[in-house]
Amino acid sequence: MTKHSLLFHLRYLSPLLIPFFLFFVGGIVLAVLQSLGHGLPFPYEGGLLDSYKELLTPYMLRSFLLSIKVGAVAAFFSVVIGAVLAMGLWRMPPMLQQAGVIYKIPLILPHIAVGFIIFFFWAKSGLISSAMFHAGLTSTPQDFPSILFGGDGWGMIIAYTYKQIPFALLMVYASLKRLDIRLLETAYMLGAGRFRTFRTVTYPHISGALHSTFCILFLFGFGAFEIPFLLGGSQPAMLSIEAYNMYFRKELHHRPQAMAILICIFLFSIVFLTIYLRAVAKANPEEAHG
């Protein structure tokens, strides 16, 4: 590509590139500066890396591990369940596939609405607890296991799984629509069973969608705010909630720590993507070049 053609393309991309650099890159630069004690609306007396050193505590480590657990488990469940449902939808007759558009309903719901739905069903005073009490399975509604607002994060995992399954289904289903059905028919004719056909034909075709979807959902759940704010526990809290509390609910001198948390989330996302995609490419070299 010549210099002239590059400038020509950048000219038409400028409506997208200018806001990107102003808001995204500019926000990252500002967060880095404030995490180092610069550009703050108050005099900062700490050292250059004090805000990062203060994050090296057992409590923050538990918060970091909780964020990884919630993001990874919810993404894994969402991808597995979404893939199974996508293959089931793909095998249906065309008319039933059109009716299957109902699966997109959780996809369009705001996260705050999903949080309230999960609370309505899974709280100690929720629908499932009441149903178990009236069925005689529990003595009182309070005997229902405490799923929400706990340090194990299962309430958030349920919420993210419910919200993210339609996205995973949509991604895998779109990949399956490009799969030539004659490949499956040929595999069956050659004596391959369902499992072997899936392993040798279907999975290699949808693996790219599966890995991409897992990365997107994991990193979103790792750093998201709404669901942890509604359903998360306070000890420990997700990293996004810790950043929020330090910035808005504590004294001003905690703001560099809040920015340091955001920078750590950003750096972790980059490192994770790099390692994960390289591992996938190494395990499937033909897919990486395909």
Wavefront OBJ file of the C-alpha trace (Angstrom):
o trace
v 0.000 0.000 0.000
v 1.465 3.340 -1.079
v 1.682 6.384 1.136
v -0.933 8.163 -0.972
v -3.440 5.300 -0.708
v -2.807 5.007 3.053
v -3.582 8.700 3.544
v -6.653 8.287 1.338
v -8.010 5.486 3.538
v -7.153 7.333 6.755
v -9.112 10.294 5.473
v -12.300 8.239 5.312
v -11.566 6.517 8.617
v -11.037 9.818 10.427
v -14.654 10.041 11.722
v -13.930 6.807 13.617
v -10.263 7.340 14.461
v -10.630 10.829 15.949
v -13.230 9.851 18.613
v -11.196 6.678 19.306
v -8.043 8.630 20.096
v -9.856 11.374 21.974
v -11.958 9.187 24.255
v -10.305 5.762 24.438
v -6.597 6.541 24.104
v -7.044 9.853 25.905
v -8.879 8.118 28.753
v -6.156 5.481 29.078
v -3.430 8.143 29.171
v -5.332 10.156 31.795
v -5.908 7.043 33.924
v -2.191 6.162 33.765
v -1.190 9.689 34.773
v -3.615 9.788 37.691
v -2.560 6.318 38.854
v 0.994 7.719 39.049
v -0.172 10.757 41.024
v -0.291 13.320 38.201
v -3.212 15.346 36.889
v -5.228 14.994 40.093
v -7.549 17.759 41.385
v -5.711 17.722 44.726
v -2.087 17.634 45.885
v -0.766 14.078 45.912
v 1.946 13.270 48.432
v 2.537 9.611 47.563
v 5.305 8.105 45.504
v 5.190 7.354 41.797
v 4.127 3.714 42.160
v 2.504 3.810 45.604
v -0.995 3.329 44.200
v 0.100 0.072 42.544
v 1.992 -1.138 45.613
v -1.131 -0.664 47.730
v -2.964 -3.121 45.481
v -0.544 -5.924 46.426
v -2.609 -7.082 49.405
v -4.302 -10.445 50.121
v -7.703 -8.743 49.910
v -7.045 -7.334 46.436
v -5.695 -10.715 45.355
v -8.989 -12.335 46.419
v -10.865 -9.650 44.501
v -8.738 -10.339 41.429
v -9.286 -14.106 41.663
v -13.028 -13.595 42.161
v -13.188 -11.453 39.023
v -11.362 -14.160 37.058
v -13.647 -16.881 38.455
v -16.869 -15.036 37.630
v -15.747 -14.061 34.143
v -14.256 -17.459 33.231
v -16.970 -19.731 34.661
v -19.816 -17.663 33.216
v -18.088 -17.485 29.824
v -17.440 -21.238 29.819
v -21.040 -22.118 30.699
v -22.353 -19.605 28.172
v -20.185 -20.934 25.330
v -20.930 -24.604 26.037
v -24.688 -24.148 26.451
v -24.869 -21.671 23.584
v -23.013 -24.067 21.264
v -25.318 -26.964 22.129
v -28.413 -24.823 21.553
v -26.963 -23.431 18.316
v -26.421 -26.919 16.918
v -29.941 -27.884 17.928
v -31.371 -24.782 16.269
v -29.243 -25.355 13.165
v -30.656 -28.877 12.719
v -34.264 -27.663 12.886
v -36.401 -27.078 9.789
v -36.153 -23.511 8.384
v -39.594 -22.542 9.697
v -38.711 -23.569 13.241
v -35.360 -21.791 12.963
v -37.227 -18.540 12.310
v -39.422 -19.141 15.353
v -36.268 -19.746 17.375
v -35.515 -16.022 17.258
v -37.041 -15.912 20.743
v -33.605 -16.836 22.096
v -32.488 -13.250 21.450
v -34.722 -11.823 24.191
v -32.093 -11.978 26.991
v -29.597 -10.465 24.547
v -31.552 -7.206 24.278
v -32.287 -6.897 27.991
v -30.175 -4.358 29.917
v -27.831 -5.894 32.454
v -29.642 -4.135 35.274
v -32.888 -5.824 34.191
v -31.142 -9.210 34.143
v -29.870 -8.523 37.657
v -33.392 -7.918 38.929
v -34.655 -11.049 37.138
v -32.006 -13.167 38.855
v -32.850 -11.543 42.192
v -36.566 -12.275 41.656
v -35.853 -15.966 41.079
v -32.839 -16.771 43.257
v -33.072 -14.582 46.355
v -34.064 -16.148 49.697
v -37.448 -14.471 49.261
v -37.559 -15.237 45.545
v -39.756 -17.443 43.406
v -37.625 -20.605 43.588
v -37.269 -20.348 47.368
v -41.042 -19.910 47.766
v -41.764 -22.823 45.407
v -39.452 -25.128 47.380
v -41.102 -24.047 50.649
v -44.627 -24.707 49.367
v -43.480 -28.050 47.936
v -42.241 -29.050 51.388
v -38.592 -29.243 50.352
v -37.562 -26.580 52.886
v -38.956 -25.760 56.318
v -38.859 -22.011 55.740
v -37.916 -19.814 52.774
v -34.818 -18.806 54.721
v -33.515 -22.382 54.469
v -32.914 -21.795 50.770
v -29.162 -21.650 50.025
v -27.660 -18.164 49.966
v -26.713 -17.846 46.303
v -26.772 -14.080 45.880
v -24.492 -11.510 47.525
v -21.927 -14.118 48.508
v -18.169 -14.098 48.184
v -18.261 -17.100 45.851
v -19.870 -15.069 43.040
v -22.457 -17.642 41.934
v -25.249 -15.097 41.730
v -23.208 -13.078 39.251
v -22.254 -16.236 37.342
v -25.929 -17.182 36.927
v -26.794 -13.663 35.754
v -23.959 -13.484 33.222
v -24.685 -16.995 31.943
v -28.349 -16.145 31.367
v -27.418 -12.911 29.626
v -24.563 -14.310 27.533
v -25.960 -17.622 26.270
v -27.888 -15.892 23.434
v -24.708 -14.112 22.314
v -22.767 -17.372 22.216
v -25.685 -19.047 20.431
v -25.781 -16.261 17.847
v -22.042 -16.449 17.152
v -21.936 -20.242 16.831
v -25.154 -20.387 14.830
v -23.770 -17.858 12.337
v -20.687 -20.059 11.942
v -22.782 -23.195 11.487
v -24.825 -21.524 8.746
v -21.613 -21.436 6.682
v -20.925 -25.139 7.180
v -21.597 -27.254 4.085
v -24.044 -29.935 5.184
v -22.577 -32.270 2.567
v -19.450 -32.594 4.720
v -21.532 -34.107 7.507
v -23.374 -36.379 5.097
v -20.060 -37.609 3.674
v -18.720 -38.316 7.180
v -21.842 -40.334 8.022
v -21.581 -42.247 4.746
v -17.977 -43.170 5.574
v -19.091 -44.658 8.877
v -18.297 -41.840 11.306
v -20.604 -41.600 14.306
v -22.076 -38.391 15.699
v -19.248 -37.765 18.148
v -16.492 -38.376 15.615
v -18.288 -36.243 13.025
v -18.545 -33.425 15.550
v -14.881 -33.760 16.527
v -13.500 -33.896 12.977
v -15.971 -31.753 11.002
v -18.223 -29.549 13.122
v -15.850 -28.508 15.906
v -12.962 -27.415 13.634
v -15.450 -25.263 11.739
v -16.909 -23.526 14.808
v -13.782 -23.483 16.991
v -12.855 -19.972 15.871
v -16.276 -18.683 16.925
v -16.044 -20.556 20.231
v -12.647 -19.100 21.143
v -13.564 -15.573 20.063
v -16.825 -15.707 21.985
v -15.123 -17.024 25.116
v -12.564 -14.196 25.030
v -15.233 -11.539 24.592
v -17.487 -12.883 27.330
v -14.670 -13.578 29.792
v -13.138 -10.126 29.517
v -16.540 -8.461 29.689
v -17.495 -10.354 32.838
v -14.040 -9.783 34.325
v -14.326 -6.008 34.179
v -18.073 -5.295 34.086
v -19.872 -3.247 36.720
v -23.686 -3.504 36.645
v -24.213 -7.129 37.685
v -21.520 -7.047 40.430
v -23.063 -3.817 41.746
v -26.496 -5.468 42.042
v -25.662 -9.058 42.997
v -22.066 -9.100 44.226
v -20.910 -9.444 47.792
v -18.908 -6.831 49.636
v -16.116 -9.104 50.924
v -14.396 -9.459 48.544
v -15.854 -7.363 45.750
v -15.152 -7.555 42.045
v -12.335 -5.316 40.799
v -14.778 -2.959 39.096
v -16.631 -2.440 42.395
v -13.363 -1.891 44.248
v -12.420 0.806 41.727
v -15.860 2.414 42.089
v -15.689 2.411 45.886
v -12.201 3.898 45.940
v -13.102 6.644 43.497
v -16.558 7.651 44.733
v -16.981 6.380 48.282
v -13.604 6.927 49.875
v -11.376 9.926 50.438
v -9.703 11.708 47.553
v -6.276 10.215 48.176
v -7.688 6.788 47.159
v -8.392 7.922 43.603
v -4.943 6.938 42.265
v -5.624 3.407 43.523
v -8.933 3.357 41.637
v -7.120 4.373 38.456
v -4.430 1.775 39.131
v -7.121 -0.923 39.307
v -8.522 0.184 35.947
v -5.064 0.124 34.380
v -4.436 -3.362 35.801
v -7.741 -4.560 34.306
v -6.710 -3.114 30.943
v -3.220 -4.666 31.061
v -4.573 -8.031 32.194
v -6.997 -8.036 29.249
v -4.174 -7.435 26.782
v -1.945 -10.099 28.343
v -4.775 -12.619 28.505
v -5.746 -12.093 24.865
v -2.131 -12.405 23.743
v -1.460 -15.620 25.673
v -4.841 -17.207 24.912
v -4.774 -16.529 21.170
v -1.169 -17.705 20.872
v -2.026 -20.890 22.752
v -4.984 -21.515 20.452
v -2.871 -20.845 17.359
v -0.166 -23.201 18.624
v -2.680 -25.946 19.360
v -4.423 -25.490 15.985
v -1.814 -24.241 13.500
v -3.938 -25.129 10.485
v -6.784 -23.010 11.850
v -4.481 -20.044 12.468
v -3.426 -20.066 8.804
v -6.841 -20.960 7.459
l 1 2 3 4 5 6 7 8 9 10 11 12 13 14 15 16 17 18 19 20 21 22 23 24 25 26 27 28 29 30 31 32 33 34 35 36 37 38 39 40 41 42 43 44 45 46 47 48 49 50 51 52 53 54 55 56 57 58 59 60 61 62 63 64 65 66 67 68 69 70 71 72 73 74 75 76 77 78 79 80 81 82 83 84 85 86 87 88 89 90 91 92 93 94 95 96 97 98 99 100 101 102 103 104 105 106 107 108 109 110 111 112 113 114 115 116 117 118 119 120 121 122 123 124 125 126 127 128 129 130 131 132 133 134 135 136 137 138 139 140 141 142 143 144 145 146 147 148 149 150 151 152 153 154 155 156 157 158 159 160 161 162 163 164 165 166 167 168 169 170 171 172 173 174 175 176 177 178 179 180 181 182 183 184 185 186 187 188 189 190 191 192 193 194 195 196 197 198 199 200 201 202 203 204 205 206 207 208 209 210 211 212 213 214 215 216 217 218 219 220 221 222 223 224 225 226 227 228 229 230 231 232 233 234 235 236 237 238 239 240 241 242 243 244 245 246 247 248 249 250 251 252 253 254 255 256 257 258 259 260 261 262 263 264 265 266 267 268 269 270 271 272 273 274 275 276 277 278 279 280 281 282 283 284 285 286 287 288 289 290
